[in-house]
């Protein structure tokens, strides 16, 4: 029998963090619905679908695409008990007074509107089930504005505030909503972008995944509306 609380839906699944989170949940026996706009990258990362894994190319900014992905997951696994919204983006380099509309809209799309879209389709099923876990990814560096990263900080701050509001709304209905705030994540891309930095100071995808899995578990049943710094040195 399929139990909805054993099924996790992961957005941005083909990324470094997405792969680590999927592996961590799968190792604990969860069924995984893996969403990414890059279908090819999903297949390269996860291979063929199985009875416990479903890969779906999905545009999180397209309502019909998200609706279809959620319905496909529900049909396959019978429910969605955990939503890990990992999809997002980063841009910096423009001062606030020269921030382009393109940069602002891109970051609001990637870091805020994507959350609203997927929540719109997932949360009603959690409400019907009377339980659920939602984990979002903010940013440790977006707790205050930094030079030449105003649009990024604003978009991640908006996601963090939206997470807190969702928690306040959904806590009485048996749904936990929390956020992790990573520092720089130790990925090949970040190492290439910052060759002079010390990656030993960063947080690994696996370490961050462990915190996300905890927040998706019954062990975190009393944690609501938290924004948990995950800053490395593990």
Residue frames relative to the residue before (quaternion, step in Angstrom):
aa qw qx qy qz dx dy dz
X 1.0000 0.0000 0.0000 0.0000 0.00 0.00 0.00
X 0.3793 -0.7202 0.5343 0.2281 3.58 -0.99 0.85
X 0.1573 -0.7718 0.6110 0.0795 3.57 -0.88 0.97
X 0.4817 -0.7134 0.4191 0.2887 3.60 -0.58 1.08
X 0.6639 0.5197 -0.3283 0.4258 3.59 0.99 -0.72
X 0.6112 0.5346 -0.3590 0.4601 3.61 1.25 -0.09
X 0.6555 0.5132 -0.3072 0.4610 3.60 1.25 -0.10
X 0.1017 -0.7898 0.6042 0.0274 3.55 -0.85 1.03
X 0.1921 -0.7473 0.6261 0.1124 3.55 -1.02 0.87
X 0.0932 -0.8120 0.5761 -0.0113 3.57 -0.67 1.17
X 0.1908 -0.7599 0.6105 0.1159 3.58 -0.78 1.02
X 0.7749 0.2635 -0.2293 0.5268 3.57 -1.11 0.64
X 0.2336 0.8515 -0.4511 0.1295 3.53 1.23 0.54
X 0.6622 0.5281 -0.3201 0.4245 3.61 1.08 -0.56
X 0.5504 0.6191 -0.3958 0.3964 3.59 1.24 -0.17
X 0.7222 -0.4306 0.3053 0.4470 3.57 -1.29 0.16
X 0.6924 0.4497 -0.2822 0.4886 3.59 0.86 -0.92
X 0.6317 0.5507 -0.3379 0.4285 3.57 0.94 -0.82
X 0.6590 0.4996 -0.3117 0.4680 3.57 0.94 -0.82
X 0.6588 0.5041 -0.3118 0.4633 3.57 1.00 -0.80
X 0.6612 0.4963 -0.3105 0.4691 3.59 0.95 -0.82
X 0.6397 0.5208 -0.3279 0.4605 3.58 0.95 -0.82
X 0.6595 0.5068 -0.3095 0.4609 3.58 0.93 -0.88
X 0.6634 0.5136 -0.3109 0.4466 3.58 0.96 -0.85
X 0.6740 0.4665 -0.3057 0.4845 3.60 0.93 -0.78
X 0.6440 0.5271 -0.3301 0.4456 3.57 0.94 -0.85
X 0.6352 0.5416 -0.3258 0.4440 3.57 1.03 -0.77
X 0.6977 0.4295 -0.2548 0.5137 3.56 1.23 -0.46
X 0.6362 -0.5965 0.3023 0.3847 3.56 1.27 0.33
X 0.4599 0.6913 -0.4545 0.3226 3.60 1.22 0.14
X 0.4136 -0.6231 0.5924 0.2998 3.51 -1.31 0.41
X 0.1738 -0.8174 0.5470 0.0499 3.58 -0.91 0.89
X 0.1157 -0.7271 0.6725 0.0760 3.53 -0.98 0.97
X 0.1421 -0.8379 0.5270 -0.0051 3.53 -0.46 1.30
X 0.0817 -0.8189 0.5679 -0.0133 3.55 -0.54 1.24
X 0.1976 0.7393 -0.6335 0.1141 3.54 -1.10 0.78
X 0.5105 -0.6447 0.4558 0.3405 3.59 -1.04 0.61
X 0.6781 0.4468 -0.2780 0.5131 3.59 1.23 -0.40
X 0.2497 -0.8125 0.5106 0.1294 3.57 -0.02 1.30
X 0.6373 0.5377 -0.3298 0.4426 3.57 1.01 -0.78
X 0.6561 0.5024 -0.3110 0.4696 3.57 0.96 -0.85
X 0.5979 0.5544 -0.3561 0.4565 3.60 1.07 -0.67
X 0.6914 0.4755 -0.2858 0.4629 3.57 0.84 -0.97
X 0.6388 0.5211 -0.3301 0.4598 3.57 1.01 -0.76
X 0.6985 0.4775 -0.2704 0.4593 3.57 1.01 -0.80
X 0.8401 0.2439 -0.0650 0.4802 3.57 0.86 -0.98
X 0.4206 -0.7176 0.4712 0.2935 3.61 1.17 -0.27
X 0.7932 -0.3172 0.2330 0.4647 3.53 -1.24 -0.49
X 0.5782 -0.5608 0.4591 0.3748 3.55 -1.25 0.42
X 0.1358 -0.7644 0.6261 0.0721 3.53 -1.23 0.60
X 0.6889 -0.4552 0.3350 0.4538 3.57 -1.24 -0.15
X 0.7411 0.3435 -0.2226 0.5322 3.60 1.27 -0.12
X 0.7462 0.3244 -0.1874 0.5503 3.60 1.26 0.07
X 0.0061 -0.7886 0.6134 -0.0423 3.54 -0.91 1.00
X 0.1397 -0.7933 0.5908 0.0472 3.60 -0.70 1.12
X 0.0102 0.8173 -0.5727 0.0631 3.56 -0.76 1.07
X 0.3374 -0.7122 0.5826 0.1986 3.55 -0.71 1.07
X 0.0802 0.8261 -0.5396 0.1413 3.57 -0.52 1.20
X 0.2548 -0.7258 0.6204 0.1532 3.53 -1.03 0.87
X 0.3195 -0.8016 0.4759 0.1698 3.58 -0.28 1.26
X 0.6633 0.4859 -0.3114 0.4763 3.58 1.23 -0.23
X 0.6362 0.4798 -0.3189 0.5132 3.56 1.33 0.03
X 0.4201 -0.7537 0.4428 0.2438 3.55 -0.38 1.24
X 0.6668 0.5066 -0.3109 0.4496 3.58 0.92 -0.86
X 0.6352 0.5338 -0.3247 0.4539 3.57 1.04 -0.78
X 0.6699 0.4825 -0.2976 0.4795 3.59 0.94 -0.88
X 0.6392 0.5343 -0.3268 0.4462 3.57 0.93 -0.88
X 0.6675 0.4986 -0.3015 0.4636 3.58 0.93 -0.89
X 0.6534 0.5162 -0.3205 0.4514 3.60 0.95 -0.85
X 0.6630 0.4963 -0.3088 0.4678 3.57 0.91 -0.88
X 0.6679 0.4953 -0.3098 0.4612 3.60 0.90 -0.85
X 0.6252 0.5315 -0.3343 0.4635 3.58 1.04 -0.75
X 0.6473 0.5089 -0.3116 0.4743 3.57 1.00 -0.83
X 0.6588 0.5094 -0.3104 0.4584 3.57 0.92 -0.89
X 0.6505 0.5178 -0.3133 0.4588 3.56 1.00 -0.82
X 0.6947 0.4800 -0.2724 0.4612 3.57 0.96 -0.89
X 0.8446 0.2332 -0.0675 0.4772 3.56 0.72 -1.09
X 0.5303 -0.6891 0.3832 0.3116 3.60 1.21 -0.08
X 0.8067 -0.1024 0.0662 0.5782 3.60 1.20 -0.07
X 0.2420 -0.7196 0.6222 0.1912 3.53 -1.35 0.16
X 0.1437 -0.8319 0.5339 0.0465 3.55 -0.39 1.22
X 0.7866 0.1831 -0.0755 0.5849 3.57 1.17 -0.60
X 0.0922 -0.7643 0.6365 0.0467 3.55 -0.96 0.93
X 0.0575 -0.7672 0.6387 0.0111 3.55 -0.76 1.09
X 0.1023 -0.8160 0.5684 0.0243 3.55 -0.25 1.26
X 0.0119 -0.8425 0.5343 -0.0675 3.53 -0.06 1.38
X 0.5180 0.6624 -0.4170 0.3450 3.59 1.17 -0.45
X 0.2751 0.7422 -0.5761 0.2041 3.56 -1.02 0.83
X 0.2210 -0.7826 0.5659 0.1360 3.53 -1.27 -0.13
X 0.2314 -0.7666 0.5894 0.1073 3.54 -1.31 0.41
X 0.1167 0.7402 -0.6592 0.0639 3.52 -1.10 0.83
X 0.0841 0.7753 -0.6256 0.0237 3.56 -1.10 0.62
X 0.4890 0.6838 -0.4704 0.2683 3.55 -1.31 0.10
X 0.6957 0.4280 -0.2739 0.5077 3.58 1.22 -0.33
X 0.3937 -0.6755 0.5569 0.2803 3.62 -0.90 0.80
X 0.6770 -0.5144 0.3239 0.4149 3.57 -1.14 0.56
X 0.7114 0.4776 -0.2877 0.4278 3.59 0.81 -0.93
X 0.7318 0.3488 -0.2291 0.5388 3.59 1.27 -0.21
X 0.3619 0.7368 -0.4989 0.2778 3.59 1.20 0.33
X 0.3530 -0.7561 0.5150 0.1962 3.56 -0.74 1.06
X 0.6099 -0.5354 0.4417 0.3825 3.53 -1.27 0.47
X 0.6196 0.5652 -0.3384 0.4267 3.56 1.05 -0.78
X 0.6686 0.4905 -0.2977 0.4731 3.58 0.93 -0.92
X 0.6673 0.5086 -0.3066 0.4495 3.57 0.86 -0.94
X 0.6957 0.4708 -0.2869 0.4605 3.57 0.80 -0.97
X 0.6117 0.5542 -0.3472 0.4450 3.59 1.03 -0.75
X 0.7187 0.4475 -0.2583 0.4653 3.57 0.82 -1.00
X 0.6201 0.5110 -0.3480 0.4830 3.58 1.06 -0.60
X 0.6184 0.5316 -0.3353 0.4718 3.58 1.07 -0.72
X 0.7379 0.4508 -0.2423 0.4400 3.56 0.69 -1.13
X 0.8079 0.3438 -0.1424 0.4569 3.57 0.86 -0.98
X 0.7810 0.2942 -0.1751 0.5223 3.61 1.14 -0.38
X 0.7300 0.4382 -0.2732 0.4477 3.59 0.58 -1.08
X 0.5968 0.5606 -0.3737 0.4358 3.60 1.07 -0.60
X 0.6321 0.5216 -0.3289 0.4694 3.59 1.05 -0.75
X 0.6588 0.5115 -0.3175 0.4512 3.56 0.89 -0.90
X 0.6600 0.5265 -0.3107 0.4366 3.56 0.94 -0.90
X 0.7199 0.4309 -0.2746 0.4698 3.59 0.74 -0.98
X 0.6181 0.5432 -0.3496 0.4480 3.60 1.04 -0.69
X 0.6048 0.5861 -0.3435 0.4157 3.56 1.03 -0.84
X 0.7611 0.3799 -0.1991 0.4865 3.56 1.02 -0.77
X 0.7015 0.4656 -0.2740 0.4649 3.61 1.13 -0.52
X 0.6586 0.5670 -0.3299 0.3686 3.59 0.81 -0.98
X 0.6283 0.5410 -0.3773 0.4125 3.68 0.84 -0.71
X 0.6527 0.5016 -0.3214 0.4680 3.59 1.04 -0.67
X 0.6217 0.5098 -0.3406 0.4875 3.59 1.10 -0.60
X 0.6329 0.5245 -0.3323 0.4625 3.58 1.00 -0.79
X 0.6458 0.5165 -0.3177 0.4639 3.56 0.99 -0.80
X 0.6931 0.4640 -0.2697 0.4811 3.56 1.05 -0.79
X 0.3927 -0.7421 0.4589 0.2907 3.60 1.21 -0.46
X 0.7646 0.2296 -0.1713 0.5773 3.56 1.20 0.42
X 0.2556 0.7634 -0.5736 0.1510 3.54 -1.25 0.38
X 0.2116 -0.7356 0.6284 0.1384 3.51 -1.37 0.30
X 0.0389 -0.7767 0.6286 0.0086 3.57 -0.98 0.89
X 0.0330 -0.7853 0.6181 -0.0129 3.56 -0.88 1.01
X 0.0919 -0.7859 0.6105 0.0346 3.57 -0.83 1.01
X 0.3577 -0.7210 0.5548 0.2107 3.55 -1.32 0.32
X 0.1438 -0.7702 0.6199 0.0432 3.52 -0.57 1.25
X 0.4127 -0.6776 0.5248 0.3084 3.56 -1.00 -0.80
X 0.4959 -0.6622 0.4749 0.3001 3.56 -0.84 0.98
X 0.7054 0.4843 -0.2565 0.4495 3.55 1.00 -0.86
X 0.6587 0.5071 -0.3126 0.4596 3.58 1.23 -0.15
X 0.3914 0.7096 -0.4936 0.3156 3.58 1.18 0.38
X 0.7571 0.0305 -0.0790 0.6478 3.53 1.36 -0.20
X 0.6028 -0.5878 0.3916 0.3710 3.55 -1.16 0.45
X 0.1455 -0.7753 0.6091 0.0823 3.56 -1.13 0.72
X 0.6533 -0.5314 0.3624 0.3994 3.54 -1.19 0.49
X 0.8682 0.0693 -0.1002 0.4810 3.54 -1.03 0.96
X 0.6902 0.3860 -0.3180 0.5230 3.54 1.11 0.64
X 0.1972 0.8310 -0.4984 0.1484 3.55 1.13 0.66
X 0.6785 0.4907 -0.3051 0.4536 3.58 0.86 -0.91
X 0.6414 0.5112 -0.3234 0.4719 3.57 1.02 -0.79
X 0.6739 0.4933 -0.3007 0.4604 3.58 0.82 -0.98
X 0.6491 0.5187 -0.3216 0.4540 3.57 0.98 -0.81
X 0.6853 0.4875 -0.2972 0.4520 3.59 0.88 -0.89
X 0.6761 0.4631 -0.2977 0.4897 3.59 0.97 -0.76
X 0.6078 0.5358 -0.3541 0.4671 3.59 1.07 -0.66
X 0.6353 0.5239 -0.3258 0.4646 3.56 1.02 -0.80
X 0.6337 0.5149 -0.3272 0.4757 3.58 1.01 -0.76
X 0.6572 0.5135 -0.3136 0.4540 3.59 0.95 -0.84
X 0.6625 0.4800 -0.3078 0.4858 3.60 0.97 -0.82
X 0.6363 0.5187 -0.3326 0.4640 3.60 1.00 -0.75
X 0.6124 0.5419 -0.3385 0.4655 3.59 1.07 -0.72
X 0.6624 0.4996 -0.3048 0.4677 3.58 0.93 -0.88
X 0.6538 0.5084 -0.3127 0.4651 3.58 0.99 -0.81
X 0.6300 0.5220 -0.3322 0.4694 3.57 1.01 -0.81
X 0.6335 0.5339 -0.3328 0.4505 3.57 0.98 -0.80
X 0.6633 0.5074 -0.3085 0.4554 3.57 0.91 -0.92
X 0.6816 0.4914 -0.2772 0.4660 3.57 1.06 -0.77
X 0.7932 0.3783 -0.1575 0.4505 3.56 0.89 -0.96
X 0.4736 0.6901 -0.4358 0.3310 3.60 1.19 -0.36
X 0.6978 0.4585 -0.3140 0.4519 3.66 0.78 -0.80
X 0.6846 0.4767 -0.2783 0.4760 3.59 1.24 -0.30
X 0.6266 -0.5936 0.3236 0.3877 3.58 1.22 0.36
X 0.5977 0.5520 -0.3571 0.4589 3.57 1.26 0.36
X 0.2421 -0.7643 0.5853 0.1216 3.56 -0.80 1.06
X 0.0316 -0.7845 0.6193 -0.0020 3.57 -0.93 0.92
X 0.1099 0.7992 -0.5753 0.1350 3.56 -0.65 1.16
X 0.2874 -0.7549 0.5765 0.1232 3.53 -1.33 0.37
X 0.2213 -0.7312 0.6226 0.1695 3.55 -1.14 0.64
X 0.2114 -0.7733 0.5902 0.0950 3.55 -1.12 0.75
X 0.0752 -0.8283 0.5541 0.0361 3.59 0.10 1.22
X 0.4178 -0.5992 0.6041 0.3185 3.47 -1.36 0.36
X 0.7671 -0.2561 0.2172 0.5466 3.62 -1.04 -0.58
X 0.3003 -0.7531 0.5604 0.1691 3.56 -0.85 1.00
X 0.4336 -0.7173 0.4899 0.2396 3.55 -0.90 0.98
X 0.2125 0.7558 -0.5847 0.2044 3.54 -0.14 1.35
X 0.6560 -0.4995 0.3832 0.4163 3.56 -1.26 0.32
X 0.6357 0.5390 -0.3287 0.4442 3.58 1.01 -0.79
X 0.6920 0.4663 -0.2858 0.4712 3.58 0.89 -0.90
X 0.6137 0.5335 -0.3543 0.4619 3.58 1.06 -0.63
X 0.6617 0.4994 -0.3057 0.4683 3.58 1.00 -0.81
X 0.6832 0.4956 -0.2845 0.4546 3.57 1.04 -0.81
X 0.7864 0.2053 -0.0925 0.5752 3.58 1.16 -0.62
X 0.0480 -0.8708 0.4887 0.0261 3.59 0.62 1.12
X 0.6918 0.4746 -0.2827 0.4650 3.61 1.15 -0.47
X 0.5491 0.6184 -0.3950 0.4001 3.59 1.26 -0.10
X 0.4343 -0.6688 0.5383 0.2728 3.54 -1.31 0.33
X 0.2713 -0.8013 0.5067 0.1657 3.62 -0.18 1.20
X 0.5152 0.6371 -0.4186 0.3917 3.57 1.23 -0.21
X 0.6440 0.5085 -0.3111 0.4795 3.56 1.29 -0.32
X 0.6195 0.5775 -0.3332 0.4145 3.58 1.26 -0.24
X 0.4931 -0.6268 0.5017 0.3351 3.56 -1.30 0.11
X 0.3892 -0.7218 0.5207 0.2372 3.57 -0.90 0.90
X 0.6145 -0.5475 0.4065 0.3967 3.60 -1.14 0.50
X 0.6514 0.5273 -0.3273 0.4365 3.60 0.96 -0.79
X 0.6559 0.5029 -0.3164 0.4656 3.60 1.00 -0.80
X 0.6522 0.4947 -0.3103 0.4833 3.56 1.00 -0.80
X 0.6198 0.5497 -0.3346 0.4492 3.57 1.03 -0.77
X 0.6197 0.5510 -0.3486 0.4368 3.60 1.00 -0.74
X 0.6568 0.4952 -0.3086 0.4778 3.58 1.00 -0.79
X 0.6457 0.5170 -0.3166 0.4642 3.58 0.99 -0.82
X 0.6420 0.5106 -0.3214 0.4731 3.58 0.98 -0.82
X 0.6143 0.5392 -0.3435 0.4626 3.59 1.02 -0.76
X 0.6916 0.4750 -0.2837 0.4643 3.59 0.86 -0.95
X 0.6698 0.4762 -0.2957 0.4870 3.58 1.21 -0.40
X 0.6384 0.5533 -0.3106 0.4356 3.56 1.28 -0.12
X 0.6449 -0.5108 0.3990 0.4048 3.55 -1.31 0.19
X 0.5333 0.6225 -0.4117 0.3983 3.59 1.19 -0.34
X 0.7162 0.4047 -0.2387 0.5160 3.59 1.20 -0.52
X 0.2670 0.8184 -0.4812 0.1657 3.58 1.21 0.40
X 0.7227 0.4122 -0.2484 0.4961 3.62 1.14 -0.50
X 0.5756 0.5764 -0.3771 0.4406 3.62 1.28 0.15
X 0.0809 0.8007 -0.5821 0.1162 3.57 -0.61 1.18
X 0.8661 0.1175 -0.0794 0.4793 3.56 -0.98 0.87
X 0.4151 0.7183 -0.4667 0.3064 3.58 1.17 0.46
X 0.1633 -0.7265 0.6567 0.1196 3.54 -1.27 0.60
X 0.0913 -0.8679 0.4881 -0.0152 3.52 0.05 1.38
X 0.3460 -0.7300 0.5486 0.2153 3.62 -0.63 1.08
X 0.0186 -0.7563 0.6537 -0.0161 3.56 -1.01 0.94
X 0.0771 0.8897 -0.4333 0.1217 3.54 0.20 1.32
X 0.6782 -0.5573 0.2982 0.3749 3.58 1.12 0.53
X 0.6534 0.5014 -0.4167 0.3849 3.50 -1.34 -0.42
X 0.3028 0.7588 -0.5180 0.2533 3.55 0.92 0.94
